[in-house]
């Protein structure tokens, strides 16, 4: 006896699993994108800060201040 059937039962089980996997991957991708953009903004802020340049300017002003007092 051969039974005729459709794939609706199998699809009803497989499609939610596949969609769940796709949504899980998409959620992780969005989380990683947010993390990368936050890191990029932090790196950009650090490049604008330039602590070495500020230190050089302060040291230059101190040497200028010390030299003007000796004259």
C-alpha angles and dihedrals in degrees: 000000000000118000120212114214143156134237094246094102092050091044091050088059101038102041096061091049092050092046090048091053092048092049092047091052090046092051092051090047092053091048091051091047091053090049092050093049091050091049091048092052090050092049091049090052091050092051090052091049096060100182094187092058091049090050092051091051092050092048091048091052091048092053090047090049092049093048094049092053093055096056 
